[in-house]
């Protein structure tokens, strides 16, 4: 064997022994108490609740886009009740509880953002109506001024 082959062989064996030593030196990080698995039943129950929450959110967005105040209030109340139920059911510091709290906060922020966007759209719609009425008034004034100009031209042409 020549020198480069010995160099490669020594480096590979050092890498292999280093990997094995690293593997046996760090079992506490691989098997942490923080990573607790949940049962399949709890996972499927959590998924069902997420699906319910998502459908409620979609109904809320539909109510917001239709601008029906009664539907907005009712879907808002149903969403808040669902948030409270999930907070009550998933209280504590377990991984499903932390996931549920993050999920609830995400939906709450999305609802607030949608309400804010809707209010801005309504403000813009009001502003557009105001501007369009101003434009129509100005167009009427312009038409009136044009007709007055025509009459003045007719009078000036009729003068000797």
Sine and cosine of phi, psi and omega as CSV:
sin_phi,cos_phi,sin_psi,cos_psi,sin_omega,cos_omega
0.00,0.00,0.65,-0.76,0.01,-1.00
-1.00,-0.01,-0.01,-1.00,-0.14,-0.99
-0.91,0.42,-0.65,0.76,-0.02,-1.00
-0.93,0.37,-0.57,0.82,0.04,-1.00
-0.92,0.38,-0.65,0.76,0.07,-1.00
-0.88,0.47,-0.65,0.76,0.00,-1.00
-0.88,0.47,-0.71,0.70,0.02,-1.00
-0.90,0.43,-0.69,0.73,-0.01,-1.00
-0.89,0.45,-0.68,0.73,0.01,-1.00
-0.91,0.41,-0.68,0.73,0.01,-1.00
-0.91,0.42,-0.64,0.77,0.04,-1.00
-0.91,0.42,-0.67,0.74,0.02,-1.00
-0.92,0.39,-0.63,0.78,0.06,-1.00
-0.90,0.44,-0.65,0.76,0.04,-1.00
-0.91,0.42,-0.65,0.76,0.02,-1.00
-0.90,0.43,-0.75,0.66,0.01,-1.00
-0.91,0.42,-0.57,0.82,0.06,-1.00
-0.91,0.42,-0.65,0.76,0.03,-1.00
-0.91,0.41,-0.67,0.74,0.02,-1.00
-0.91,0.42,-0.68,0.73,0.02,-1.00
-0.90,0.44,-0.66,0.75,0.02,-1.00
-0.90,0.43,-0.64,0.77,-0.01,-1.00
-0.90,0.44,-0.71,0.71,-0.02,-1.00
-0.98,0.20,-0.34,0.94,-0.01,-1.00
-0.99,0.12,-0.28,0.96,-0.10,-1.00
-0.84,-0.55,0.70,0.72,0.03,-1.00
-0.95,0.31,-0.45,0.89,-0.03,-1.00
-0.92,0.39,-0.44,0.90,0.01,-1.00
-0.99,0.14,-0.46,0.89,0.03,-1.00
-0.98,0.21,-0.58,0.81,-0.03,-1.00
-0.91,-0.41,0.94,0.34,-0.03,-1.00
-0.99,0.14,0.50,-0.87,0.07,-1.00
-0.96,0.27,-0.30,0.95,-0.02,-1.00
-0.94,0.33,-0.47,0.88,-0.02,-1.00
-1.00,-0.07,1.00,0.03,0.05,-1.00
-0.98,-0.20,0.72,-0.69,0.02,-1.00
-1.00,0.10,0.55,-0.84,0.05,-1.00
-0.96,-0.27,0.36,-0.93,-0.05,-1.00
-0.96,0.30,0.30,-0.95,0.01,-1.00
-0.90,0.44,-0.60,0.80,-0.01,-1.00
-0.90,0.44,-0.71,0.70,0.00,-1.00
-0.91,0.41,-0.59,0.81,0.03,-1.00
-0.91,0.41,-0.70,0.72,0.00,-1.00
-0.92,0.38,-0.58,0.81,0.06,-1.00
-0.90,0.43,-0.67,0.74,0.03,-1.00
-0.89,0.45,-0.68,0.74,0.03,-1.00
-0.88,0.47,-0.64,0.77,0.03,-1.00
-0.89,0.45,-0.67,0.75,0.02,-1.00
-0.91,0.42,-0.59,0.81,0.06,-1.00
-0.91,0.41,-0.65,0.76,0.03,-1.00
-0.90,0.44,-0.67,0.74,0.05,-1.00
-0.88,0.47,-0.71,0.70,0.00,-1.00
-0.89,0.46,-0.64,0.77,0.01,-1.00
-0.92,0.39,-0.65,0.76,0.02,-1.00
-0.92,0.39,-0.61,0.79,0.07,-1.00
-0.89,0.45,-0.64,0.77,0.03,-1.00
-0.90,0.43,-0.66,0.75,0.03,-1.00
-0.90,0.44,-0.63,0.77,0.07,-1.00
-0.90,0.44,-0.62,0.79,0.01,-1.00
-0.91,0.42,-0.68,0.74,0.02,-1.00
-0.91,0.43,-0.64,0.77,0.04,-1.00
-0.90,0.45,-0.63,0.78,0.03,-1.00
-0.92,0.39,-0.61,0.79,0.03,-1.00
-0.91,0.42,-0.65,0.76,-0.02,-1.00
-0.95,0.31,-0.50,0.87,0.04,-1.00
-0.98,0.20,-0.25,0.97,0.04,-1.00
0.89,0.46,0.50,0.86,0.06,-1.00
-1.00,0.01,0.94,-0.34,-0.12,-0.99
-0.90,0.43,-0.58,0.82,0.00,-1.00
-0.92,0.38,-0.69,0.72,0.02,-1.00
-0.91,0.41,-0.61,0.79,0.03,-1.00
-0.89,0.45,-0.72,0.69,-0.02,-1.00
-0.90,0.43,-0.66,0.75,-0.02,-1.00
-0.93,0.36,-0.68,0.73,0.02,-1.00
-0.93,0.38,-0.55,0.83,0.06,-1.00
-0.90,0.44,-0.68,0.73,0.01,-1.00
-0.91,0.41,-0.65,0.76,0.01,-1.00
-0.91,0.41,-0.66,0.75,0.05,-1.00
-0.88,0.47,-0.72,0.70,0.00,-1.00
-0.89,0.46,-0.62,0.78,0.04,-1.00
-0.90,0.43,-0.66,0.75,0.03,-1.00
-0.91,0.42,-0.64,0.77,0.06,-1.00
-0.87,0.50,-0.71,0.71,-0.02,-1.00
-0.90,0.43,-0.65,0.76,0.03,-1.00
-0.89,0.45,-0.68,0.73,0.01,-1.00
-0.92,0.39,-0.63,0.78,0.04,-1.00
-0.89,0.45,-0.62,0.78,-0.01,-1.00
-0.94,0.35,-0.69,0.73,-0.05,-1.00
-0.94,0.33,-0.61,0.79,-0.06,-1.00
-0.95,-0.33,0.82,0.58,0.05,-1.00
-1.00,0.05,0.53,-0.85,0.04,-1.00
0.87,-0.50,-0.26,-0.96,-0.05,-1.00
-0.88,-0.47,0.38,0.92,0.05,-1.00
-0.97,0.25,0.24,-0.97,-0.02,-1.00
-0.90,0.43,-0.64,0.77,0.09,-1.00
-0.90,0.43,-0.57,0.82,0.00,-1.00
-0.92,0.39,-0.66,0.75,0.03,-1.00
-0.91,0.41,-0.65,0.76,0.04,-1.00
-0.90,0.43,-0.67,0.74,0.01,-1.00
-0.90,0.43,-0.65,0.76,0.00,-1.00
-0.92,0.40,-0.63,0.78,0.05,-1.00
-0.92,0.40,-0.64,0.77,0.02,-1.00
-0.90,0.44,-0.71,0.71,0.01,-1.00
-0.89,0.46,-0.70,0.71,0.01,-1.00
-0.89,0.46,-0.62,0.78,0.04,-1.00
-0.87,0.49,-0.74,0.67,0.00,-1.00
-0.91,0.41,-0.61,0.79,0.02,-1.00
-0.89,0.46,-0.67,0.74,0.02,-1.00
-0.91,0.41,-0.65,0.76,0.02,-1.00
-0.89,0.45,-0.65,0.76,0.02,-1.00
-0.90,0.43,-0.71,0.71,0.02,-1.00
-0.89,0.46,-0.65,0.76,0.02,-1.00
-0.90,0.43,-0.67,0.74,0.03,-1.00
-0.90,0.44,-0.65,0.76,0.04,-1.00
-0.89,0.45,-0.66,0.75,0.02,-1.00
-0.90,0.44,-0.70,0.72,0.03,-1.00
-0.89,0.45,-0.63,0.77,0.03,-1.00
-0.90,0.43,-0.67,0.74,0.02,-1.00
-0.90,0.43,-0.63,0.78,0.05,-1.00
-0.91,0.42,-0.64,0.77,0.04,-1.00
-0.89,0.45,-0.67,0.74,0.03,-1.00
-0.90,0.44,-0.64,0.77,0.06,-1.00
-0.88,0.47,-0.69,0.73,0.01,-1.00
-0.91,0.41,-0.61,0.79,0.04,-1.00
-0.90,0.43,-0.66,0.75,0.05,-1.00
-0.90,0.44,-0.66,0.75,0.03,-1.00
-0.91,0.42,-0.65,0.76,0.01,-1.00
-0.91,0.41,-0.62,0.78,0.05,-1.00
-0.89,0.45,-0.68,0.73,0.00,-1.00
-0.89,0.46,-0.70,0.71,0.00,-1.00
-0.91,0.41,-0.66,0.75,-0.01,-1.00
-0.92,0.40,-0.60,0.80,0.07,-1.00
-0.92,0.40,-0.62,0.78,0.07,-1.00
-0.89,0.45,-0.66,0.75,0.00,-1.00
-0.90,0.43,-0.69,0.72,-0.01,-1.00
-0.91,0.42,-0.62,0.79,0.06,-1.00
-0.89,0.45,-0.67,0.74,0.01,-1.00
-0.91,0.40,-0.60,0.80,0.05,-1.00
-0.91,0.41,-0.64,0.77,0.06,-1.00
-0.89,0.47,-0.69,0.72,0.03,-1.00
-0.89,0.45,-0.64,0.77,0.01,-1.00
-0.90,0.44,-0.69,0.72,0.03,-1.00
-0.89,0.45,-0.65,0.76,0.03,-1.00
-0.90,0.43,-0.67,0.74,0.03,-1.00
-0.91,0.42,-0.60,0.80,0.04,-1.00
-0.90,0.44,-0.67,0.74,0.00,-1.00
-0.92,0.40,-0.61,0.79,0.06,-1.00
-0.90,0.43,-0.64,0.77,0.04,-1.00
-0.89,0.46,-0.65,0.76,0.03,-1.00
-0.89,0.46,-0.68,0.73,0.02,-1.00
-0.90,0.43,-0.65,0.76,0.01,-1.00
-0.91,0.42,-0.63,0.77,0.03,-1.00
-0.89,0.46,-0.68,0.74,0.01,-1.00
-0.88,0.47,-0.66,0.75,0.01,-1.00
-0.92,0.39,-0.68,0.73,-0.02,-1.00
-0.92,0.40,-0.59,0.81,0.04,-1.00
-0.94,0.33,-0.47,0.88,-0.01,-1.00
-0.99,0.16,-0.22,0.97,0.01,-1.00
-0.97,0.23,0.56,-0.83,0.00,-1.00
-0.98,0.21,0.00,0.00,0.00,0.00
